[in-house]
């Protein structure tokens, strides 16, 4: 098949997070000498690995060289790819990574052909919306580092097997749009989320990561989130203890709460405030809940109930 849309650029080793401020300068130097060329047979052969025997023994090797239709794991990161149509014949794909490319849309992409695809990463591209994205067999979907502003198209009918979804570093302002009752882990750090909405359909969610957003309240947490065990709201704008009241919906399940770097941490004795709402918590931020903290919280809860009962009788 025609492969002219696939143009190798530089090695992933040159994109290490540890390079810090030198990264842009280094990538600039790489661009100066980089040679853009079409994918060819020699490159494919060099990159092939994990060839396995099928019912026709290794007869499929010939097809692999010429049409590559039996490839199961494919990493095309660090290129200039904007069109995945040359991959349409690879209907046996299980794992596909196209990070740091030039993808702008999922429309007219051959994702519906990949009926066995279980893991897909399209991180650090230029995606602005999710229209056209389908994946009935996808279990892990990574879309971090794009420019997605709104969640649309994520319906259980199209993503029934999805259990891990990463949308870090996009431009989301709300959590509305998730119709994924089988989802287990949702990563939404480093967006612009101001409101928690539409979470009632995440019945099996165990991890919710909302670090470095713009939340001022946790209103939007709901009793339907009965499986949630880990909640990270570090680095938001929660300033008052009352803004945490919705945590009580998670009393039966939550084990870990990360709340550091919110103004409320300096404004109130926040660990005690949180434990009164969630006496079953095992860890707050990096520190385990101590027996003394748990005992004090339970004493406060008993005293509050006794006081409330006294006022009621009066």
Protein Blocks (a to p, Z undefined) as FASTA:
>chain_A
ZZklpccfbdfklmcfklmmmmmmmmmmmmmmpccddddfklmmmmgghiacdfkljmmm
mmmmmnopmpfbdcfehiabfbfklmmmmmmbfbdcfehiabfbfghiaklmmmmbmbdc
dehiabfbfghiacfkbmbdcfehiabfbdehiafklmmmbcbdcfehiabfbfghiacf
kbfbdcfehiabfbdghklmmmmbcbdcfehiabfbfghiafklmmbfbdcfehiabfbf
klmmmmmmmmmmpmbdcfehiaklmmpcfklmmmmmmmmbfbgcjbccdfklmmmmmmmm
mmmmmmmmmmmmZZ
